[in-house]
Amino acid sequence: MKTPINILLIILIMISCNGKHNQIDSYSLTEDTLIYQLVDSLLMPDSIWRKHLLIPPTFQPEHFSKSELKKRRDSLLQKWDTAQLYIAFDDTLIDFSKSYHSKRLKNTKEYFKYNIEKIDTSYFQLLDKLVNDTLLSKRKIDIKGFRTNYNYKIIPLDSIKSVQKKGFRIIETHQFSRIVFNEKFDKACFYEQGVCGGECGGGYLIFLEKKNGIWRIIEKKLLWVS
């Protein structure tokens, strides 16, 4: 009698594990879909970067007339206008509860009360889960799914050095946390940071709502800036 019972138990365990695996896959797929939809909402248009990129000074300007200097400057500007710009993304969604910045938010009730003003209180539970839930461990996301309508080329972080060696400009690097959802999966919250240099960057808490199948940012709260 023991053998059939043991076989039945093994089958039940396998069914249970398969169900959990499918739930995990479904959750990850929802995370990926949300992030892929929001890429352009989290990036600065390349036209703004091109306008404000520093133009290298012309070598020994005193040796050139004003018209020659202008011609050289216009030539450099034209190169920036047509240059290939790169954005790098971390292919790991981090566990925000274990990050350095989460320590500032341990008292989530007070933080939400005095800092999050434009959204309803139902988002408090999401923020609390993002900060304190340790069950959402870090995981990989496929960078190939990232698309942008801006004139950027998207690459993973580990490709930065090879791209820089070829003389291309890395404009920003971006990193996302795991995403927390409400029970209906129509509200969400996650952490995002973008770094554009040694002392250039910022981190944000992103609050979202899904309407008509589209995720939209309803509040973007600055957490730190450099």
C-alpha positions as CSV (number, residue, x, y, z in Angstrom):
1,M,0.0,0.0,0.0
2,K,2.9,2.4,0.7
3,T,4.1,2.4,-2.9
4,P,0.9,3.7,-4.5
5,I,0.6,6.3,-1.7
6,N,4.2,7.4,-2.2
7,I,3.7,7.7,-6.0
8,L,0.5,9.8,-5.4
9,L,2.4,12.1,-3.1
10,I,5.2,12.6,-5.6
11,I,2.6,13.4,-8.3
12,L,0.9,15.9,-6.1
13,I,4.2,17.6,-5.2
14,M,5.1,17.8,-8.9
15,I,1.7,19.4,-9.8
16,S,2.2,21.9,-6.9
17,C,5.7,22.8,-8.0
18,N,4.6,23.2,-11.6
19,G,1.8,25.5,-10.5
20,K,4.2,27.7,-8.5
21,H,6.6,27.8,-11.5
22,N,3.8,29.0,-13.8
23,Q,2.8,31.7,-11.3
24,I,6.4,32.9,-11.1
25,D,6.7,32.9,-14.9
26,S,3.4,34.9,-15.1
27,Y,4.6,37.4,-12.6
28,S,8.0,37.9,-14.4
29,L,6.2,38.3,-17.7
30,T,4.0,41.0,-16.3
31,E,7.1,42.8,-14.9
32,D,8.8,42.6,-18.3
33,T,5.8,43.8,-20.2
34,L,5.5,46.8,-17.9
35,I,9.1,47.9,-18.1
36,Y,9.2,47.4,-21.9
37,Q,6.2,49.7,-22.2
38,L,7.8,52.4,-20.1
39,V,11.3,52.7,-21.6
40,D,10.7,55.9,-23.4
41,S,8.8,57.4,-20.4
42,L,12.0,57.0,-18.4
43,L,14.5,58.4,-20.9
44,M,15.4,61.9,-21.9
45,P,15.0,62.6,-25.6
46,D,18.3,62.4,-27.5
47,S,17.7,65.8,-29.0
48,I,18.1,67.4,-25.5
49,W,21.3,65.5,-24.9
50,R,22.7,66.6,-28.3
51,K,21.8,70.2,-27.6
52,H,23.7,70.2,-24.3
53,L,26.7,68.0,-25.0
54,L,29.9,69.8,-24.3
55,I,31.7,70.8,-27.4
56,P,35.5,70.2,-27.2
57,P,37.5,73.4,-27.6
58,T,39.2,74.0,-30.9
59,F,43.0,73.4,-30.6
60,Q,44.9,76.8,-30.3
61,P,41.9,79.0,-31.2
62,E,44.2,82.1,-31.4
63,H,45.6,80.7,-34.6
64,F,42.2,80.9,-36.4
65,S,40.0,83.7,-37.5
66,K,36.4,84.0,-36.1
67,S,34.9,82.7,-39.3
68,E,37.3,79.6,-39.2
69,L,36.4,79.0,-35.6
70,K,32.7,79.2,-36.3
71,K,33.2,76.7,-39.2
72,R,35.0,74.3,-37.0
73,R,32.4,74.6,-34.2
74,D,29.6,74.0,-36.6
75,S,31.4,71.0,-37.9
76,L,31.7,69.6,-34.4
77,L,28.0,70.3,-33.7
78,Q,27.0,68.5,-36.9
79,K,29.0,65.5,-35.7
80,W,27.1,65.4,-32.4
81,D,23.8,65.8,-34.3
82,T,24.5,62.6,-36.2
83,A,26.6,60.7,-33.6
84,Q,25.4,57.3,-32.4
85,L,24.4,57.7,-28.7
86,Y,24.2,54.7,-26.4
87,I,22.0,53.9,-23.3
88,A,23.1,51.0,-21.1
89,F,20.6,49.0,-19.0
90,D,21.4,46.6,-16.1
91,D,20.0,43.2,-17.1
92,T,19.2,42.5,-13.4
93,L,16.1,43.6,-11.6
94,I,17.4,44.3,-8.1
95,D,15.7,43.5,-4.7
96,F,15.1,47.0,-3.5
97,S,14.5,45.8,0.1
98,K,18.2,44.9,0.2
99,S,19.5,48.1,-1.4
100,Y,21.2,51.1,0.3
101,H,18.4,53.5,-0.6
102,S,15.7,51.4,1.0
103,K,17.1,52.1,4.5
104,R,15.8,55.7,4.2
105,L,12.3,54.4,3.8
106,K,12.0,51.9,6.6
107,N,9.3,54.0,8.2
108,T,7.2,53.8,5.1
109,K,4.0,55.2,6.8
110,E,5.7,58.5,7.7
111,Y,7.5,58.8,4.3
112,F,4.3,58.2,2.4
113,K,2.3,60.7,4.5
114,Y,4.7,63.6,4.1
115,N,6.2,62.9,0.7
116,I,3.7,61.2,-1.5
117,E,0.8,63.7,-2.0
118,K,-0.6,63.3,-5.5
119,I,-1.8,59.6,-5.4
120,D,-4.3,57.8,-3.2
121,T,-3.4,55.9,-0.1
122,S,-3.9,52.5,-1.7
123,Y,-0.3,52.9,-3.0
124,F,1.0,52.9,0.5
125,Q,0.8,49.1,0.7
126,L,2.8,48.9,-2.5
127,L,5.5,51.1,-1.2
128,D,5.6,49.2,2.0
129,K,5.9,45.9,0.1
130,L,8.7,47.3,-2.1
131,V,10.7,48.4,0.9
132,N,10.2,45.5,3.3
133,D,9.3,42.5,1.2
134,T,12.4,40.3,0.9
135,L,10.6,37.5,-1.1
136,L,11.1,39.2,-4.5
137,S,14.7,38.3,-5.1
138,K,16.7,39.8,-7.9
139,R,16.4,38.2,-11.4
140,K,17.5,38.7,-15.0
141,I,15.5,40.6,-17.6
142,D,16.1,40.3,-21.4
143,I,17.6,43.5,-22.7
144,K,16.6,42.6,-26.2
145,G,13.0,43.4,-25.3
146,F,13.9,47.1,-24.7
147,R,12.7,49.4,-27.5
148,T,12.9,53.2,-27.9
149,N,11.6,55.7,-30.4
150,Y,14.5,58.0,-29.6
151,N,17.8,57.8,-31.5
152,Y,19.6,55.7,-29.0
153,K,21.2,52.3,-29.3
154,I,20.4,50.1,-26.2
155,I,23.1,47.9,-24.8
156,P,23.7,45.9,-21.6
157,L,26.0,47.2,-18.9
158,D,28.7,44.7,-19.6
159,S,29.1,46.1,-23.1
160,I,30.0,49.6,-22.0
161,K,33.8,49.2,-22.2
162,S,33.8,47.7,-25.6
163,V,31.6,50.4,-26.9
164,Q,33.7,53.2,-25.4
165,K,36.9,51.7,-26.9
166,K,35.3,52.3,-30.3
167,G,34.9,56.0,-29.4
168,F,31.1,56.0,-28.9
169,R,29.4,58.0,-26.1
170,I,27.5,56.3,-23.3
171,I,24.8,58.8,-22.3
172,E,23.2,57.1,-19.3
173,T,23.1,53.8,-17.5
174,H,19.8,52.6,-16.0
175,Q,18.8,50.1,-13.3
176,F,15.3,48.9,-12.2
177,S,14.1,47.0,-9.1
178,R,11.6,44.2,-9.0
179,I,8.1,45.5,-9.3
180,V,5.3,45.1,-6.7
181,F,1.7,44.9,-7.8
182,N,-1.7,45.1,-6.1
183,E,-4.0,42.1,-6.1
184,K,-5.8,43.2,-9.3
185,F,-2.5,43.9,-11.1
186,D,-3.7,47.3,-12.1
187,K,-1.4,49.3,-9.8
188,A,2.3,49.0,-9.3
189,C,5.4,50.5,-7.8
190,F,9.2,50.1,-8.4
191,Y,12.5,51.9,-8.1
192,E,14.5,53.2,-11.0
193,Q,17.8,55.0,-11.2
194,G,19.7,56.7,-14.0
195,V,23.4,57.7,-13.9
196,C,24.9,60.0,-16.5
197,G,28.4,60.5,-14.9
198,G,30.4,60.5,-11.7
199,E,28.2,63.2,-10.1
200,C,25.2,63.1,-12.4
201,G,22.2,61.0,-11.8
202,G,19.1,60.3,-9.7
203,G,16.9,57.6,-8.2
204,Y,13.1,57.6,-8.3
205,L,10.1,55.8,-6.8
206,I,7.7,55.1,-9.7
207,F,4.0,54.7,-9.1
208,L,1.8,53.4,-11.9
209,E,-1.7,52.6,-12.9
210,K,-3.0,50.3,-15.7
211,K,-5.9,51.6,-17.8
212,N,-7.2,50.0,-21.0
213,G,-4.2,47.6,-21.0
214,I,-1.6,50.4,-20.9
215,W,0.7,51.2,-17.9
216,R,1.0,54.9,-17.1
217,I,3.2,56.7,-14.6
218,I,1.0,58.7,-12.2
219,E,3.8,59.8,-9.8
220,K,7.6,59.9,-10.0
221,K,9.1,60.7,-6.7
222,L,12.8,61.8,-6.6
223,L,14.6,59.8,-3.9
224,W,18.1,61.0,-4.4
225,V,20.0,63.2,-6.8
226,S,23.7,63.8,-7.6
